[in-house]
Amino acid sequence: MRHLLVTRGFPPEGKWGSEGYAADLAKKLAREGHEVFVFFPLPGQLGELRKREVEPGLHVLALPLLRRTGKPFRDSYSDPRQDRAFDALCKDMGPFDSIHFLALGGEVSITMLHAARKASKLLEVTLTEFLPICHRGQFLNAHVKECKGPEPSRCAACIMDPGPYEGNPLSAHFKSWIARLGWPLGSLSALPTPAAFRLREKVVQESLELVDRFYAPSPGLRDRYVEFGLPPKKILNRPYELNPERYADYSPVPSPDGRLRIVFIGQIAPHKGPQILIKALSLLSREERKRLLLKMHGGPPGYGHASFLPAIQDVVRREELPVEFPGTFSPDQVAQVLSHADCVAIPSLWMENQPLVLIQARAVNLPVLASDTMGIRPFIENEPQCKLIPPGDPDAWADALRKLLIREPLKV
């Protein structure tokens, strides 16, 4: 059978989240004898569609796209360049037995679903976050506070709110006010007005109606999409599964200096909560800090929050906290990274959706400290080596770290 997967990247172009899951799924299908194609946009690049064969039966198709400043708001979720290229690809290479989107929004045009519907017998979408129904993706506003849900006026104000980590604050606030002045123009404006968000909701709903089947890794995420209007019978709960070969080389390495090594893996972005871990460390005594080492593996997001990583690094330097920033790593190196860890921390502020680092940590039986959210709790609430902590509570995180230092058994 012939399958086409659509995602945000494929290693080495994409290393985290849905990209890693898409890579594992594509390789699994190819090794079962299927012909598999993986399509993704390649922002910041110029040129024709790039094709390569990763292994027998697995073909990667990367579409270079120049980043554009000042683009119309609609292009942020319905990019005509991607739509045209994807339509041509489907006509040239289709039909397919299935087309499976493992990302929608966030540099993956949602309206590509229309070309996919014409070119496939089965159209599937794995829901990885809330980008189709929340332009920021996590139902958190610019100040990382929980949002009540999509509403055009609220969304238009939220998306133009610069928040505390958007680089030059004067420039960001100026752009926000310019956008508000454009509100009376409605959807005629290229700006994100309330009318533009009403149009966005209409376009997204019409596109999602074309899908045969949705997969939701966590029950909480499924519930939010049902609230948005997706038919419950179309959304199946299907937890992520990762290739167990990734952990074959896992071999615990003792801490060379005896310090307890806490590992954070993921985007270093506000919604992932690394600032909560930093604050928790600052609440520990100097003697307690000497017995800990926090390693933050990851990098900044591809868009937004430009000053966030420098801000938390400045706090680490100023307060002399035991934190290292090793950067990103290839998915194939996850066993090596986890071999040098004593515990994994997931301090997320958004709801989460069965984070892949949680699967990775439990696959090698590492203890986990994690935020008590709907996208995490169902997967570890009965695990004796895991502890759920109120999200956004540095005092509770500091207390959990102290208990680890005295080797107290973790309890949910």
SVG drawing of the C-alpha trace seen along z (x, -y; Angstrom):
<svg xmlns="http://www.w3.org/2000/svg" viewBox="-20 -53 53 59">
<polyline fill="none" stroke="black" stroke-width="0.4" points="0.0,0.0 1.0,-3.6 1.0,-6.1 1.8,-9.8 2.6,-11.3 2.6,-15.1 4.5,-16.6 6.7,-19.5 10.0,-17.8 12.0,-14.6 15.4,-14.0 17.7,-15.7 15.5,-18.7 13.1,-18.0 14.1,-16.4 11.3,-16.7 7.6,-15.9 5.6,-15.0 8.7,-14.9 10.2,-12.0 6.9,-10.2 6.4,-10.6 9.9,-9.2 9.2,-6.1 5.8,-5.6 7.2,-6.0 10.0,-3.6 7.7,-1.0 5.4,-1.1 8.3,-0.9 9.7,2.1 6.3,3.8 6.6,3.6 4.5,0.4 5.7,-2.5 5.9,-5.5 6.3,-9.2 6.9,-11.9 6.1,-15.5 7.0,-18.6 7.7,-22.4 11.3,-23.6 11.0,-27.2 13.8,-29.6 15.0,-27.7 14.9,-28.4 14.6,-26.0 12.6,-23.2 11.0,-20.2 13.8,-18.1 13.5,-14.3 15.6,-11.6 15.3,-8.0 16.0,-7.3 15.8,-3.5 14.1,-1.1 10.4,-2.1 10.7,-5.4 10.9,-8.7 11.3,-12.2 9.9,-15.2 10.9,-18.6 9.4,-21.8 11.7,-24.8 9.8,-28.0 11.2,-31.5 10.0,-33.0 8.0,-36.2 7.6,-39.2 4.3,-41.1 2.4,-38.2 -1.4,-38.3 -2.8,-36.7 -4.6,-34.0 -1.3,-32.7 -0.3,-31.7 -2.9,-28.9 -3.7,-28.6 -0.5,-29.1 -1.3,-29.2 2.4,-28.3 2.1,-25.0 -1.4,-24.3 -0.2,-24.7 2.9,-22.6 1.0,-19.9 -1.8,-19.8 0.8,-19.3 2.5,-16.5 -0.8,-14.7 -1.7,-14.9 1.8,-13.8 2.4,-11.0 -1.2,-10.0 -3.5,-8.4 -2.5,-7.1 -4.2,-4.5 -3.9,-6.9 -2.7,-10.4 -2.0,-11.0 -1.3,-14.5 0.8,-14.4 0.8,-18.2 -1.7,-20.9 -1.0,-24.7 2.3,-26.1 3.9,-26.2 1.8,-23.3 -1.1,-24.7 -4.4,-23.4 -6.0,-23.8 -3.8,-21.2 -6.5,-18.8 -8.5,-19.7 -5.9,-18.3 -5.4,-15.3 -9.1,-14.5 -9.1,-14.2 -5.9,-12.1 -6.5,-9.5 -8.9,-6.7 -8.4,-7.4 -7.6,-10.8 -6.3,-10.7 -5.1,-13.4 -3.2,-12.8 -4.1,-15.7 -0.8,-16.8 -1.8,-20.1 -4.5,-22.8 -3.0,-24.8 -6.1,-24.2 -8.4,-25.8 -5.9,-28.0 -3.5,-30.2 -0.9,-29.9 -1.4,-26.2 -1.8,-25.5 -4.8,-27.6 -2.3,-29.8 -2.1,-33.5 1.1,-35.5 1.6,-35.6 1.3,-31.8 -2.0,-32.0 -4.8,-29.5 -7.3,-30.7 -11.0,-30.0 -11.2,-28.9 -11.5,-30.4 -13.5,-33.5 -12.7,-36.0 -12.3,-39.2 -10.3,-37.5 -8.1,-35.6 -7.4,-38.8 -6.3,-40.6 -4.3,-37.6 -2.3,-37.0 -1.1,-40.7 -0.2,-40.8 3.6,-40.8 3.9,-39.2 7.1,-39.4 9.4,-37.5 9.0,-39.0 12.3,-40.7 12.0,-44.5 9.0,-45.4 8.5,-48.9 8.4,-47.5 6.0,-44.7 3.6,-47.0 3.6,-49.4 2.7,-46.5 -0.1,-45.5 -1.7,-48.9 -1.4,-49.2 -3.2,-45.9 -6.0,-47.1 -6.5,-50.2 -7.2,-47.8 -10.0,-46.0 -12.8,-48.1 -11.6,-46.8 -12.7,-43.3 -11.6,-40.5 -10.5,-43.0 -7.4,-43.7 -4.3,-41.5 -4.2,-41.9 -5.5,-39.4 -8.8,-41.2 -11.9,-39.6 -13.4,-39.2 -10.2,-37.5 -10.5,-35.0 -14.1,-34.3 -13.0,-33.5 -10.2,-31.3 -12.6,-29.3 -14.8,-28.8 -11.9,-27.7 -10.6,-25.3 -14.0,-23.7 -14.6,-23.2 -11.1,-21.6 -11.5,-19.3 -14.9,-18.1 -13.0,-16.4 -11.1,-14.1 -12.2,-10.5 -10.5,-9.8 -8.8,-11.7 -6.4,-10.2 -6.0,-11.8 -3.1,-10.5 -4.7,-11.8 -8.4,-11.8 -8.2,-15.5 -7.1,-16.7 -9.9,-14.7 -12.5,-16.3 -11.3,-19.8 -11.7,-19.0 -15.2,-17.6 -16.1,-20.9 -14.9,-22.7 -17.3,-20.6 -15.5,-17.5 -17.8,-14.5 -16.9,-12.3 -17.3,-9.1 -14.5,-10.4 -11.9,-10.8 -10.2,-7.7 -8.0,-7.6 -4.6,-6.2 -1.6,-6.8 1.8,-7.4 4.1,-4.5 7.8,-4.9 10.3,-2.5 11.8,-0.5 15.1,-0.2 15.8,-3.8 16.4,-2.5 18.4,0.6 21.6,-1.1 20.4,-2.5 22.9,-1.7 22.8,-3.8 26.0,-5.7 26.7,-6.7 27.0,-10.4 30.8,-11.1 30.5,-13.7 27.6,-12.1 25.1,-14.9 21.5,-14.0 21.0,-14.6 17.6,-16.0 17.0,-16.1 14.6,-18.4 14.0,-17.5 12.0,-19.6 11.5,-23.1 12.9,-25.7 9.7,-27.8 7.4,-29.3 4.6,-26.8 7.0,-23.9 7.7,-25.4 11.5,-25.4 11.2,-28.7 9.3,-26.9 12.3,-24.5 14.7,-27.4 12.6,-29.1 12.3,-25.9 16.1,-25.5 16.4,-29.1 14.2,-28.1 16.6,-25.4 19.4,-26.1 23.0,-26.5 23.8,-23.1 20.9,-21.4 21.9,-23.0 25.4,-21.5 23.8,-18.1 21.8,-18.7 22.5,-19.2 19.7,-20.2 20.4,-19.6 18.1,-21.4 18.3,-19.6 16.6,-21.6 16.5,-24.9 14.1,-27.8 11.0,-27.4 11.1,-28.3 8.9,-31.3 8.0,-33.7 9.4,-34.2 12.8,-35.4 14.1,-36.6 12.9,-33.7 16.0,-31.5 18.4,-34.4 16.2,-35.5 16.4,-32.2 20.1,-31.8 20.6,-35.2 18.8,-34.0 21.0,-30.9 24.2,-33.0 23.1,-35.6 22.0,-33.2 24.8,-30.7 22.3,-27.8 23.5,-24.3 22.0,-24.3 23.6,-23.3 22.2,-23.9 23.6,-21.1 21.4,-22.1 19.5,-19.7 20.3,-16.2 19.3,-13.6 16.4,-11.3 18.9,-8.4 20.8,-9.8 18.0,-9.7 19.3,-6.5 22.7,-8.1 21.1,-11.2 18.8,-9.2 21.8,-7.0 23.3,-10.1 20.1,-11.0 18.7,-10.1 15.3,-11.6 13.2,-13.3 11.3,-16.6 8.3,-17.6 7.1,-21.0 4.7,-21.9 2.2,-24.7 -0.1,-23.7 -2.3,-20.7 0.2,-18.5 -0.7,-15.5 1.2,-12.4 4.6,-14.1 7.1,-11.9 9.8,-12.4 7.4,-10.8 7.2,-7.6 11.0,-7.7 11.6,-8.0 9.2,-5.2 10.6,-3.0 13.9,-2.9 12.2,-3.0 13.5,-6.4 11.7,-8.3 9.5,-11.2 8.5,-14.5 5.7,-15.9 2.9,-18.6 -0.5,-17.2 -2.3,-17.9 -5.0,-16.1 -2.4,-15.2 0.0,-13.6 -1.9,-12.2 -3.6,-9.2 -0.2,-7.8 1.6,-7.9 -1.0,-8.2 -0.5,-4.6 3.3,-4.5 5.2,-4.2 8.3,-6.0 6.4,-9.0 5.2,-12.1 2.5,-14.6 3.0,-18.2 0.6,-21.2 1.6,-23.0 3.3,-26.4 4.0,-25.9 7.7,-26.4 7.3,-25.7 5.8,-22.2 8.6,-21.5 11.2,-22.6 9.7,-20.2 9.7,-17.4 13.4,-18.0 14.2,-17.9 12.5,-14.6 14.6,-13.3 17.7,-14.4 16.9,-12.3 16.0,-9.4 12.4,-9.4 10.3,-7.1 8.2,-9.0 4.4,-8.9 1.7,-10.3"/>
</svg>
